[in-house]
Amino acid sequence: MKADPKGPGHLAEPVELIAALDAELGGGQSSENPRRHRHTLVGTRDGINTWMRGHPADYR
């Protein structure tokens, strides 16, 4: 994503959403962690999906 031909700032919003998710999860990969952070996981997914719908040419 950071090597996008449109420049490193073009995909800033999805990169920020993923970074915020990673910070909240603290790298936790256990099966309990996703259950505890379901709201954040779903919110991040929805935010990225919304961005993608607004930029269809950027990921096809």
N, C-alpha and C positions, 0 to 999 in steps of 0.2 A: 504494500500500500504506500509506503514512503517513497518508493521509486517510481511513482506514477509519472507518465510523460507530461502531465499538465502542471507538474511542480509539487514539491513536498507539502504545500499548504492546502492543496485541493481536497485531500481526504482528511483534513484535520479533525472534523467532527467525529467520524467513526473511530479514528485513532484515539481521540480523547475519551470517547465512551468506553472503549476497550481498556484503556489505561485506568479509568476510574473503577471499572469492574474488577480488574486485577488487584488494584490497591485495596478494595473492600474485602475481596476474598483472601488476600494475603497469601496467594499461591496455594491455598488449600485445595487438595484434590480428593479428599475423602467423600464418601457417599453422604455423610451428614452435612457437609458444608453446603452443597447445592440446596438441600432442604431448608437450611437456615436462611439462605440468601435468595430464595425463590423470587421474591419481589424484585430484587436488584437484577437478577439474571433475566427475568422476563422484561423488565424495563429497558435493559440494555439491548436485548434482542429487538424490541419494538422500536427503539430509537434508531438502530441501524437499518431496520426494514423501512422505516419512514424516510431516512436519508436516501436509501437505495431507490425507492420509488420516485424520488425527486431527481435522481441522476441515473436513469436507466442506461444511458450510453456508456457509463463509466465502469460497469461491471459485466458487460456482455461480451 
